[in-house]
């Protein structure tokens, strides 16, 4: 059994040519293609965001890899305008469980940390005992904890990403989810510079 930190990796985000497609689509609405310049897409997309014309932002694609807990997976997959591929506990047999450290784990009293680790090790032992004695992992998985690590690939457009950022960085959001989305934001290049401030104000 291993305790690990949750993580995030940007697989793809819109390149300049993809962002210019957003501008093309948006300028179709206003018949203003004559205003397109080499870098006009930057201010144009900012204007779209601030004006609330978010449907045009759907001409984009982000794909992000998260390694987080099953509990956080349940929150992420509530966002329906996304495509998700999630590691299956039905078909994956865990010989060495990975557990995502709960939020604030490093500041817990040592006694609580030890009891937590002992509990996770006991679950791993029982899980392996069940599978070793002929129970399929799709049955044995019933005892696995919410803090079990899982891998999620999420694809969504810019509009939905803005929505996720707004909801999952709010004060009411789960602190572990806030940490995960902030980690994602740190890795985004275009989105962090262009979307973050406007998205949090306008979504």
MOPERA-V80795 format. One record per pair of residues at least 6 apart in sequence whose C-alpha atoms are under 7 Angstrom apart, sorted by sequence separation. I is the first residue (numbers start at 0). J is the second residue. If there is no record, write none. Layout:
# MOPERA-V80795
[[I:J] [I:J]]
This chain:
# MOPERA-V80795
[[26:32] [47:53] [130:136] [166:172] [184:191] [130:139] [167:176] [168:177] [129:139] [167:177] [168:180] [126:139] [167:180] [164:180] [22:40] [19:40] [22:43] [122:143] [18:40] [22:44] [96:123] [25:55] [24:55] [68:99] [67:99] [165:198] [21:55] [165:199] [21:56] [21:58] [161:198] [165:202] [20:58] [162:202] [161:202] [17:59] [92:136] [13:59] [90:136] [13:60] [89:136] [90:137] [99:146] [12:60] [13:61] [89:137] [98:146] [99:147] [12:61] [88:137] [98:147] [99:148] [11:61] [12:62] [97:147] [98:148] [11:62] [97:148] [10:62] [11:63] [88:140] [9:62] [10:63] [9:63] [10:64] [8:63] [9:64] [8:64] [7:64] [8:65] [7:65] [6:65] [7:66] [6:66] [5:66] [6:67] [5:67] [86:149] [86:150] [85:150] [86:151] [85:151] [84:151] [85:152] [83:151] [84:152] [83:152] [84:153] [83:153] [82:153] [83:154] [81:153] [82:154] [102:174] [81:154] [82:155] [102:175] [81:155] [70:145] [80:155] [69:145] [70:146] [68:145] [69:146] [68:146] [69:147] [68:147] [69:148] [80:159] [68:148] [69:149] [67:148] [68:149] [66:148] [67:149] [66:149] [67:150] [66:150] [65:150] [66:151] [65:151] [64:151] [65:152] [64:152] [63:152] [64:153] [62:152] [63:153] [62:153] [63:154] [62:154] [61:154] [62:155] [3:97] [5:99] [60:154] [61:155] [0:95] [1:96] [2:97] [3:98] [4:99] [60:155] [61:156] [0:96] [1:97] [2:98] [3:99] [4:100] [60:156] [0:97] [1:98] [2:99] [3:100] [59:156] [60:157] [2:100] [58:156] [59:157] [57:156] [56:156] [57:157] [56:157] [57:158] [56:158] [53:158] [71:176] [0:120] [45:193] [49:197] [48:197] [51:201] [49:201] [6:179] [7:182] [7:183] [9:186]]
